[in-house]
Amino acid sequence: MKEVNVLVTGAAGQIGYALLTRLASGETFGSDVKVNLNLVEVPQVVSRLEGSRMELEDCGFNTLGTVKNFSDMNEASGDVDWALLVGSIPRGITINGKKIEERADLLKINGGIFTEQGKALGENAKADAKILVVGNPANTNALIGCTHGNNESQTWMAMTALDANRAKAQVANKCNLEISDIKKMTIWGNHSPTMYPDLDNAEIKGESASGWINDQNWIESDFLRIVQQRGKAIIDARGASSATSAANAAIDTVKATLSETPADDWFSSAVLSDGSYNVPKGLIFGFPLKADANGKISIVQDLPISEYAQEKIDLTTQELLDEKNDIKDLL
């Protein structure tokens, strides 16, 4: 069997727990690929990973290879093909007697984590490794990691597939459609409440989704608000952040890069801007993406952008520029 080496940080958390079986079962990489897992946690909780290793073993997956537990990122990152960086410091946690509420403080605290993780992956992971940042603030965490990885042959992404899936679900509910009827969903910008889900370029059965819906008031009010605030609504409802849906979106992102994207679709993730759509270079920004047969990812070009959409894209761009300025000392 072919083999793939996958690193998961924050592996003892809820998202990590939801991820591991789906990575190991053959669902993600295929029934002919053996998956070796390097699970990473902070030293205080790394012992919990032994229970995860035992459960994976007890699942009896033919596609499960080795499972190794680490608290040292340099040791864990050797020869990995994929890194799913789930672990990050959440808002609201108390560190050294201070409750972390401000986004700027959150960025700087996580910046130290992603500085070290970026260096480790840049030096030790495979030359063509792909790295997906799930832990928030995902875009700027990815920018820090990518900068310190300093390895242009590796691909860094921040996850916006969760937002895209949320957007598709709202459209499906509104129009009484199947999720599979909705193609080409783009999330522009930051994985935050400023991100912009684009229904003009999304398609339903070959037609523009916004035209199919034909209810601009719903699109600009209910739809946008629900998708942008969905994470908070889930926290309010379950008393914890999204776990299953976040893990599912990470799996979706990995799978989207493993084969050539169908001609009638694309996927959404945040990658390093090359200046497309006048987004400043040097930001990890949500774009419409396609993968070729070799797994190379490119930005879909020349989509029409309405004046309303451009206003929303400008807002999320500015937020990312502000975040970059907040952590400029880390870059």
C-alpha positions in Angstrom: 0.0 0.0 0.0 1.0 3.6 -0.6 1.6 5.6 2.6 0.8 9.1 3.7 2.2 10.8 6.8 -0.3 13.1 8.5 0.4 15.4 11.5 -2.4 16.7 13.7 -1.9 19.3 16.4 -4.4 19.8 19.1 -5.2 16.1 18.6 -6.7 15.6 22.0 -9.3 18.3 21.6 -12.8 17.9 20.3 -12.0 18.7 16.6 -9.0 16.4 16.7 -11.1 13.6 18.2 -13.6 14.1 15.4 -10.9 14.1 12.8 -8.8 11.1 13.6 -11.1 8.2 12.6 -12.0 9.9 9.3 -8.3 10.3 8.5 -7.5 6.8 9.4 -10.5 4.9 8.0 -9.7 5.2 4.3 -12.4 7.8 3.7 -10.0 10.7 3.2 -7.0 9.2 1.4 -8.6 6.1 -0.1 -8.7 2.4 0.7 -5.3 1.8 -0.9 -3.4 4.2 1.2 -2.0 3.5 4.7 -2.2 6.5 7.0 0.5 7.2 9.5 -0.6 9.6 12.2 1.7 11.9 14.2 -0.5 13.4 17.0 0.7 16.5 18.8 -0.4 18.1 22.0 1.0 20.4 24.7 3.0 18.6 27.4 0.2 19.0 30.0 -2.2 16.9 28.0 -0.1 14.7 25.7 -0.8 11.7 27.9 -4.5 11.8 26.7 -3.3 10.9 23.2 -2.6 7.4 24.4 -6.4 6.8 24.7 -6.9 8.1 21.2 -4.2 5.8 19.9 -5.9 2.8 21.6 -9.3 3.7 20.1 -7.8 4.0 16.7 -6.2 0.6 17.1 -9.5 -0.8 18.3 -11.3 0.4 15.2 -9.5 -2.2 13.1 -8.9 0.0 10.1 -6.9 -1.8 7.4 -5.7 1.7 6.3 -4.2 2.7 9.7 -0.5 2.6 9.9 1.5 3.9 12.8 0.2 6.2 15.5 2.8 8.2 17.4 2.2 10.8 20.1 4.4 13.9 20.5 4.7 17.1 22.5 7.7 18.3 20.4 6.8 19.7 17.0 10.3 19.3 15.6 10.2 15.5 16.3 6.6 15.2 15.0 7.0 17.1 11.7 9.6 14.9 10.1 8.7 13.7 6.6 5.0 14.6 6.9 2.9 15.0 3.8 0.0 16.8 5.5 -0.2 18.9 8.6 -3.6 19.8 10.1 -2.9 22.6 12.6 -6.0 22.4 14.8 -4.5 23.5 18.1 -4.5 27.2 19.1 -5.2 29.3 22.2 -8.9 30.3 22.2 -10.4 33.6 23.1 -11.5 33.8 26.7 -8.7 31.7 28.2 -6.8 33.1 31.2 -3.0 33.3 30.8 -0.8 34.6 33.6 -3.8 36.0 35.4 -5.1 37.9 32.3 -8.3 36.8 30.4 -7.5 37.0 26.7 -10.4 38.8 25.0 -8.8 41.2 22.5 -8.1 39.8 19.0 -4.7 41.5 19.0 -3.7 39.7 22.2 -5.0 36.5 20.8 -3.0 37.0 17.6 0.3 37.6 19.5 -0.2 34.6 21.8 -0.9 32.3 18.9 1.9 33.9 16.9 4.5 32.4 19.1 3.0 28.9 18.6 2.7 29.2 14.8 6.2 30.7 14.6 7.7 27.5 16.0 5.3 25.2 14.1 6.1 27.0 10.8 9.9 26.7 11.4 9.5 23.0 12.2 7.4 22.2 9.2 9.5 24.3 6.8 12.7 22.4 7.9 11.4 18.9 8.5 8.2 18.2 6.5 8.3 17.0 2.9 9.1 19.6 0.2 5.6 19.4 -1.2 3.8 19.2 2.1 0.4 20.8 2.5 -0.5 22.6 5.7 -4.0 23.5 6.7 -4.5 25.8 9.6 -7.8 25.2 11.5 -7.0 26.9 14.8 -8.2 30.5 14.9 -7.4 33.3 14.0 -6.7 30.9 11.2 -5.7 33.2 8.3 -3.1 35.2 10.3 -1.9 32.1 12.1 -1.3 30.6 8.7 0.5 33.7 7.6 2.9 33.5 10.6 3.5 29.8 10.0 4.1 30.3 6.3 6.5 33.2 6.9 8.6 31.2 9.4 8.4 28.0 7.4 10.1 29.9 4.6 9.7 27.0 2.2 8.1 28.1 -1.1 7.5 24.5 -2.3 5.1 23.9 0.6 1.5 25.0 0.5 -0.1 26.8 3.5 -3.9 27.2 3.7 -6.4 28.5 6.3 -9.7 26.7 6.4 -12.8 28.5 5.0 -14.5 25.3 3.9 -16.6 25.4 7.1 -18.0 28.8 6.0 -18.6 27.4 2.5 -20.5 24.4 3.9 -22.5 26.7 6.1 -23.4 28.9 3.2 -24.4 25.9 1.0 -26.6 24.6 3.8 -28.5 27.9 4.2 -29.1 28.0 0.4 -30.3 24.4 0.3 -32.7 25.1 3.2 -34.0 28.3 1.5 -34.5 26.7 -1.9 -35.4 23.2 -0.8 -32.4 21.8 -2.7 -29.8 19.1 -2.1 -26.4 20.3 -1.0 -25.0 18.7 -4.1 -27.1 21.0 -6.3 -24.9 24.0 -5.1 -21.6 24.4 -6.8 -18.7 27.0 -6.9 -19.3 28.4 -3.4 -16.6 31.0 -2.7 -15.7 32.4 0.7 -13.7 35.6 0.2 -11.3 36.8 2.8 -10.9 36.0 6.5 -12.3 33.1 8.4 -14.1 35.6 10.7 -17.4 37.4 10.8 -16.1 39.7 8.0 -15.8 36.9 5.4 -18.0 37.1 2.4 -19.9 34.2 1.0 -20.4 34.8 -2.8 -23.8 33.8 -4.3 -23.3 35.7 -7.5 -20.6 33.3 -8.7 -22.0 30.2 -6.9 -24.2 28.1 -9.2 -27.4 26.1 -8.8 -28.0 23.7 -11.7 -25.8 25.9 -13.9 -27.4 29.2 -13.0 -26.2 31.9 -10.7 -27.3 31.1 -7.1 -28.3 34.7 -6.4 -30.5 34.8 -9.6 -32.0 31.4 -8.7 -32.9 32.6 -5.2 -34.2 36.0 -6.5 -34.4 37.5 -3.0 -31.7 40.1 -2.6 -33.1 41.2 0.8 -32.6 37.7 2.2 -29.2 37.4 0.6 -27.9 40.7 2.1 -29.6 40.3 5.5 -30.5 36.9 6.7 -28.1 34.8 4.7 -25.1 37.0 5.3 -25.8 37.4 9.0 -26.5 33.7 9.6 -23.3 32.5 7.8 -21.0 35.1 9.3 -22.4 34.6 12.8 -22.9 30.8 12.7 -19.9 30.0 14.8 -21.2 32.2 17.7 -24.7 30.7 17.3 -23.3 27.2 17.7 -21.3 28.2 20.8 -24.5 29.8 22.3 -26.5 26.7 21.5 -24.2 23.9 22.6 -21.9 25.7 25.0 -18.8 24.8 23.0 -17.4 25.7 19.6 -18.0 23.8 16.3 -16.2 20.5 16.4 -17.8 17.9 14.1 -18.5 20.4 11.4 -15.0 21.9 11.7 -13.5 18.5 11.4 -15.7 17.7 8.4 -14.6 20.9 6.7 -10.9 20.0 7.3 -11.5 16.6 5.7 -13.3 18.3 2.8 -10.3 20.5 2.2 -7.8 17.7 2.2 -10.0 15.6 -0.2 -10.4 18.6 -2.5 -6.6 18.7 -3.2 -6.2 15.0 -3.8 -7.6 14.8 -7.3 -8.3 17.2 -10.2 -11.2 19.6 -9.4 -14.3 18.9 -11.6 -14.7 21.4 -14.5 -18.1 22.5 -13.1 -16.9 23.3 -9.6 -14.2 24.8 -7.4 -13.5 24.8 -3.6 -12.8 27.5 -1.1 -9.8 27.9 1.1 -7.5 30.7 2.1 -4.0 30.8 0.5 -1.2 33.3 0.1 -2.4 36.1 -2.2 -0.5 36.6 -5.4 -2.3 39.9 -6.1 -5.4 38.3 -7.7 -8.6 40.3 -7.5 -6.4 43.2 -6.2 -6.0 41.5 -2.9 -2.6 42.7 -1.5 0.2 40.2 -1.7 1.3 38.9 1.7 -2.1 38.0 3.1 -3.6 34.5 3.5 -6.9 35.2 1.9 -10.0 33.1 1.0 -10.3 32.6 -2.8 -12.0 30.2 -5.2 -9.5 27.4 -5.9 -8.9 24.5 -8.2 -6.5 21.6 -7.9 -4.9 19.9 -10.9 -4.2 16.2 -11.2 -0.9 16.6 -9.4 -2.5 18.4 -6.4 -1.2 21.8 -7.4 -3.6 24.5 -6.2 -4.4 27.7 -8.2 -6.8 30.6 -7.8 -9.7 30.8 -10.2 -9.4 33.9 -12.2 -11.6 36.6 -13.9 -14.8 36.2 -11.9 -17.1 39.2 -12.0 -17.3 41.1 -8.8 -20.3 43.3 -8.1 -20.0 46.7 -6.4 -21.7 45.2 -3.3 -19.4 42.2 -3.3 -16.3 44.5 -3.7 -17.4 46.5 -0.6 -17.6 43.2 1.4 -14.2 42.0 0.1 -12.7 45.4 0.9 -13.9 45.0 4.5 -12.4 41.6 5.1 -9.2 42.7 3.3 -8.9 45.6 5.7 -9.4 43.3 8.7 -6.6 41.0 7.5 -4.3 44.0 6.9 -5.1 45.2 10.5 -4.3 41.7 11.8 -1.0 41.7 9.9 -0.1 45.0 11.4 -0.9 43.7 14.9 1.7 41.0 14.5 4.2 42.8 12.3 6.9 42.1 14.9 6.4 38.4 14.4 6.9 38.6 10.6 
